[in-house]
Amino acid sequence: MGLVLAIVGTLRGRAPSRLRRGVVAAGTAVQLASGASFAVAGSDGDGGLWESTRVVVNAPVSGAALLYGVGKGGEVHQGHNGTTAVVLNGGVIRAGTMFGTVFLTDQRMEADSPRVQGLAEHEARHADQWAAFSLVGGPVAFPALYALDEAFFPGAFNHFERQAGLDDGGYDTPSDCPSIAGRLTLVSLGLVAASALVARRRLRSPSPASTGHEAFPRSAS
């Protein structure tokens, strides 16, 4: 996306700086290399159009996660739903974390286990979320939104986890879901943001003196 914007800006006569061109080129090279690595050693799922689109969209993130997992000596397992699991000896968050379509975990992947099958479906839904938000806002959109949601609705209160299925993800459904404290905090921040926007608009609105117009009282004709 950055490369496309740089090209469009250049065609319009707005030449980007050397630093910006270097950052865009380096980022593009890293994403292409990560995507290529995942295309060679990644998922071999035979799903439909969305699963294929998900693999392509998530390829840069998936490739980086796959390279990290293999570099750490992880054991690679291909899922039937187009996902890839890399089993590590440690260094994972919770039972594991999904990066694109690659699941880094310290749990043993027993294909016939109902627990593993449910977890695979849960993580596949996270892969769907990652791809959907990447199409809209780029590869960092989903992790940023997930972290924001997690700050106000941690664990089983997280809306992305709830959408992916709490039972399949190994979460216990809380009795007061969603979190009342999280909702109050989010509403408070929304009110603060709205107040700041209103104050900013008032400060920017021109006064009659600044526009050169004076208010004269109307006279009868």
The 8 nearest C-alpha neighbors of each residue, nearest first, counted from 0:
[[1, 3, 2, 4, 137, 5, 27, 23],
 [0, 2, 4, 3, 23, 5, 27, 26],
 [1, 3, 5, 0, 4, 23, 6, 27],
 [4, 2, 0, 6, 5, 1, 7, 8],
 [5, 3, 7, 1, 6, 2, 8, 0],
 [4, 6, 2, 8, 3, 7, 1, 9],
 [7, 5, 9, 3, 8, 4, 10, 2],
 [8, 6, 4, 10, 9, 5, 3, 11],
 [9, 7, 5, 13, 11, 6, 10, 4],
 [8, 10, 14, 13, 6, 12, 11, 7],
 [11, 9, 7, 12, 8, 6, 13, 14],
 [12, 10, 8, 9, 13, 7, 14, 6],
 [11, 13, 9, 10, 14, 8, 7, 15],
 [14, 12, 9, 8, 11, 15, 10, 7],
 [13, 15, 9, 12, 8, 16, 5, 10],
 [16, 14, 19, 13, 20, 17, 5, 9],
 [15, 17, 19, 18, 20, 14, 21, 13],
 [18, 16, 20, 19, 21, 15, 22, 14],
 [17, 19, 21, 16, 20, 22, 15, 23],
 [20, 18, 22, 16, 21, 17, 23, 15],
 [19, 21, 17, 23, 18, 22, 24, 16],
 [20, 22, 18, 24, 19, 23, 25, 17],
 [21, 23, 19, 25, 24, 20, 26, 18],
 [24, 22, 26, 20, 21, 25, 2, 27],
 [25, 23, 21, 27, 26, 22, 20, 28],
 [24, 26, 28, 22, 27, 23, 21, 29],
 [27, 25, 23, 29, 28, 24, 22, 30],
 [26, 28, 24, 30, 25, 29, 23, 31],
 [27, 29, 25, 31, 26, 30, 32, 24],
 [30, 28, 32, 26, 27, 31, 33, 25],
 [31, 29, 59, 33, 27, 32, 28, 34],
 [30, 32, 34, 28, 33, 29, 35, 27],
 [31, 33, 35, 29, 34, 30, 28, 36],
 [34, 32, 62, 59, 30, 36, 63, 35],
 [33, 35, 59, 58, 31, 37, 62, 32],
 [34, 36, 38, 32, 37, 33, 31, 39],
 [37, 35, 33, 39, 38, 34, 62, 32],
 [36, 38, 62, 41, 34, 40, 39, 35],
 [37, 39, 35, 36, 41, 40, 34, 58],
 [40, 38, 36, 37, 41, 35, 34, 42],
 [41, 39, 37, 38, 36, 42, 65, 62],
 [42, 40, 37, 38, 39, 43, 83, 36],
 [41, 43, 81, 44, 83, 82, 77, 40],
 [44, 42, 81, 45, 41, 77, 78, 79],
 [43, 45, 81, 42, 46, 79, 80, 78],
 [46, 44, 43, 47, 81, 80, 79, 50],
 [47, 45, 50, 44, 51, 81, 48, 80],
 [46, 48, 50, 49, 51, 45, 52, 44],
 [47, 49, 51, 50, 52, 46, 53, 45],
 [50, 48, 52, 51, 47, 53, 46, 54],
 [51, 49, 53, 52, 46, 47, 48, 54],
 [50, 52, 54, 48, 53, 49, 47, 55],
 [53, 51, 49, 55, 50, 54, 56, 48],
 [54, 52, 50, 56, 51, 130, 55, 57],
 [53, 55, 51, 57, 52, 56, 58, 50],
 [54, 56, 58, 52, 53, 57, 51, 34],
 [57, 55, 53, 58, 54, 130, 52, 133],
 [56, 58, 99, 54, 55, 60, 59, 61],
 [57, 59, 34, 61, 55, 60, 56, 54],
 [60, 58, 34, 33, 30, 62, 61, 57],
 [61, 59, 63, 99, 62, 58, 57, 98],
 [62, 60, 99, 58, 64, 101, 59, 63],
 [61, 63, 37, 33, 65, 59, 34, 64],
 [62, 64, 66, 60, 33, 65, 61, 67],
 [65, 63, 67, 61, 62, 66, 68, 98],
 [64, 66, 62, 68, 67, 63, 61, 69],
 [65, 67, 63, 69, 64, 68, 70, 62],
 [68, 66, 70, 64, 65, 69, 63, 71],
 [69, 67, 65, 73, 71, 70, 66, 85],
 [68, 70, 73, 72, 66, 71, 67, 65],
 [69, 71, 67, 68, 72, 66, 73, 65],
 [72, 70, 68, 69, 73, 67, 87, 66],
 [73, 71, 69, 70, 68, 74, 87, 88],
 [74, 72, 87, 69, 86, 68, 85, 71],
 [73, 75, 86, 85, 76, 72, 87, 69],
 [76, 74, 85, 84, 73, 86, 77, 83],
 [75, 77, 84, 83, 85, 78, 74, 108],
 [78, 76, 83, 42, 84, 82, 75, 79],
 [79, 77, 82, 80, 83, 81, 76, 84],
 [78, 80, 81, 44, 77, 82, 45, 43],
 [81, 79, 78, 82, 44, 123, 46, 120],
 [82, 80, 44, 42, 79, 78, 43, 50],
 [83, 81, 78, 100, 80, 42, 101, 77],
 [82, 84, 77, 101, 78, 76, 42, 102],
 [85, 83, 102, 76, 101, 75, 103, 77],
 [86, 84, 75, 103, 74, 73, 68, 102],
 [85, 87, 74, 104, 73, 105, 103, 84],
 [88, 86, 73, 105, 89, 104, 85, 74],
 [87, 89, 105, 86, 90, 73, 104, 72],
 [90, 88, 87, 91, 105, 104, 86, 92],
 [89, 91, 92, 88, 87, 105, 104, 95],
 [92, 90, 95, 89, 104, 93, 105, 103],
 [91, 93, 95, 94, 96, 90, 104, 103],
 [94, 92, 95, 91, 96, 104, 105, 90],
 [95, 93, 104, 92, 105, 106, 91, 96],
 [94, 96, 104, 92, 93, 103, 91, 105],
 [97, 95, 103, 102, 92, 98, 104, 91],
 [96, 98, 102, 101, 99, 103, 122, 100],
 [99, 97, 101, 61, 100, 60, 102, 64],
 [98, 100, 57, 61, 60, 126, 101, 129],
 [99, 101, 82, 126, 61, 98, 83, 57],
 [102, 100, 83, 98, 61, 84, 99, 97],
 [103, 101, 97, 84, 96, 85, 83, 104],
 [104, 102, 85, 95, 96, 84, 86, 97],
 [103, 105, 95, 86, 106, 87, 94, 91],
 [104, 106, 87, 86, 88, 89, 94, 95],
 [107, 105, 104, 108, 86, 94, 95, 87],
 [106, 108, 109, 105, 86, 104, 115, 87],
 [107, 109, 110, 106, 115, 76, 86, 84],
 [110, 108, 112, 111, 107, 115, 116, 114],
 [109, 111, 112, 108, 115, 116, 113, 78],
 [112, 110, 109, 113, 116, 115, 114, 108],
 [111, 113, 115, 114, 109, 110, 116, 108],
 [114, 112, 116, 115, 117, 111, 110, 118],
 [115, 113, 117, 112, 116, 118, 167, 169],
 [114, 116, 118, 112, 117, 113, 119, 108],
 [117, 115, 113, 119, 118, 114, 112, 120],
 [116, 118, 167, 120, 114, 119, 115, 113],
 [117, 119, 121, 115, 167, 168, 116, 120],
 [118, 120, 116, 122, 117, 121, 115, 123],
 [121, 119, 123, 117, 118, 122, 124, 116],
 [122, 120, 118, 163, 124, 119, 123, 167],
 [121, 123, 125, 119, 124, 120, 118, 126],
 [124, 122, 126, 120, 125, 121, 119, 127],
 [125, 123, 127, 163, 126, 122, 121, 128],
 [124, 126, 122, 128, 127, 123, 129, 163],
 [127, 125, 123, 129, 100, 124, 128, 99],
 [126, 128, 124, 130, 125, 129, 131, 123],
 [129, 127, 125, 131, 126, 130, 132, 124],
 [128, 130, 126, 141, 127, 132, 131, 133],
 [131, 129, 133, 127, 53, 128, 132, 57],
 [132, 130, 128, 134, 133, 129, 127, 135],
 [131, 133, 135, 134, 129, 141, 130, 140],
 [134, 132, 137, 138, 130, 136, 135, 131],
 [133, 135, 131, 132, 136, 137, 130, 56],
 [136, 134, 132, 133, 137, 131, 140, 130],
 [137, 135, 133, 140, 132, 134, 138, 139],
 [136, 138, 133, 140, 139, 134, 135, 132],
 [139, 137, 133, 140, 141, 136, 60, 129],
 [140, 138, 137, 142, 141, 143, 133, 136],
 [141, 139, 136, 143, 137, 138, 142, 132],
 [140, 142, 144, 129, 143, 132, 139, 145],
 [143, 141, 145, 144, 139, 140, 146, 129],
 [144, 142, 146, 140, 141, 145, 139, 147],
 [145, 143, 147, 141, 146, 142, 148, 140],
 [144, 146, 142, 148, 147, 143, 141, 149],
 [147, 145, 149, 143, 148, 144, 142, 150],
 [148, 146, 144, 150, 149, 145, 143, 151],
 [147, 149, 145, 150, 146, 151, 152, 157],
 [148, 150, 153, 152, 146, 147, 151, 157],
 [149, 151, 147, 148, 152, 153, 146, 181],
 [152, 150, 181, 149, 148, 153, 147, 185],
 [151, 153, 156, 157, 149, 181, 148, 150],
 [154, 152, 149, 156, 157, 150, 151, 155],
 [155, 153, 156, 157, 152, 149, 160, 170],
 [154, 156, 157, 170, 153, 172, 160, 165],
 [155, 157, 152, 154, 153, 177, 178, 176],
 [158, 156, 152, 160, 155, 153, 159, 149],
 [159, 157, 161, 160, 162, 156, 148, 152],
 [160, 158, 162, 161, 157, 163, 145, 125],
 [161, 159, 163, 157, 158, 162, 164, 165],
 [162, 160, 158, 164, 163, 159, 165, 157],
 [161, 163, 159, 160, 164, 158, 165, 124],
 [162, 164, 160, 121, 124, 161, 159, 125],
 [165, 163, 161, 162, 167, 166, 121, 168],
 [166, 164, 170, 168, 161, 167, 169, 160],
 [165, 167, 169, 168, 164, 170, 171, 172],
 [168, 166, 117, 118, 164, 169, 165, 121],
 [167, 169, 165, 118, 166, 121, 170, 164],
 [170, 168, 166, 167, 165, 171, 118, 114],
 [171, 169, 165, 168, 166, 155, 172, 167],
 [170, 172, 173, 169, 165, 166, 155, 168],
 [171, 173, 170, 155, 174, 165, 176, 166],
 [174, 172, 176, 175, 171, 155, 156, 177],
 [173, 175, 176, 172, 177, 171, 178, 156],
 [176, 174, 173, 177, 178, 179, 172, 156],
 [177, 175, 178, 173, 174, 156, 172, 179],
 [176, 178, 156, 175, 179, 152, 182, 181],
 [177, 179, 181, 176, 180, 156, 175, 152],
 [180, 178, 182, 181, 183, 177, 175, 176],
 [181, 179, 183, 178, 182, 184, 151, 152],
 [180, 182, 151, 184, 178, 179, 183, 152],
 [181, 183, 185, 179, 184, 180, 186, 178],
 [182, 184, 186, 180, 185, 181, 187, 179],
 [185, 183, 187, 181, 182, 186, 180, 188],
 [184, 186, 182, 188, 187, 183, 181, 189],
 [185, 187, 189, 183, 188, 184, 182, 190],
 [188, 186, 184, 190, 189, 185, 183, 191],
 [189, 187, 191, 185, 190, 186, 192, 184],
 [188, 190, 186, 192, 187, 191, 193, 185],
 [189, 191, 193, 187, 188, 192, 194, 186],
 [190, 192, 188, 194, 189, 193, 195, 187],
 [193, 191, 195, 189, 190, 194, 188, 196],
 [194, 192, 190, 196, 195, 191, 189, 197],
 [193, 195, 191, 197, 192, 196, 190, 198],
 [194, 196, 192, 198, 193, 197, 199, 191],
 [197, 195, 199, 193, 194, 198, 200, 192],
 [196, 198, 194, 200, 199, 195, 193, 201],
 [199, 197, 195, 201, 196, 200, 194, 202],
 [200, 198, 196, 202, 197, 201, 195, 203],
 [201, 199, 203, 197, 202, 198, 204, 196],
 [200, 202, 198, 204, 199, 203, 197, 205],
 [201, 203, 199, 200, 204, 198, 205, 197],
 [202, 204, 200, 201, 199, 205, 198, 206],
 [203, 205, 201, 202, 200, 206, 199, 207],
 [206, 204, 209, 203, 207, 210, 202, 208],
 [205, 207, 209, 208, 210, 204, 211, 212],
 [208, 206, 210, 212, 209, 213, 211, 205],
 [209, 207, 211, 206, 210, 212, 213, 205],
 [208, 210, 206, 211, 207, 205, 212, 213],
 [211, 209, 207, 208, 212, 206, 205, 213],
 [210, 212, 208, 209, 207, 213, 206, 214],
 [213, 211, 207, 210, 208, 214, 209, 206],
 [214, 212, 207, 215, 211, 208, 210, 209],
 [213, 215, 212, 216, 207, 217, 208, 211],
 [216, 214, 213, 217, 218, 212, 207, 208],
 [215, 217, 218, 214, 213, 219, 220, 212],
 [216, 218, 215, 219, 220, 214, 213, 212],
 [219, 217, 220, 216, 215, 214, 213, 212],
 [218, 220, 217, 216, 215, 214, 213, 212],
 [219, 218, 217, 216, 215, 214, 213, 212]]
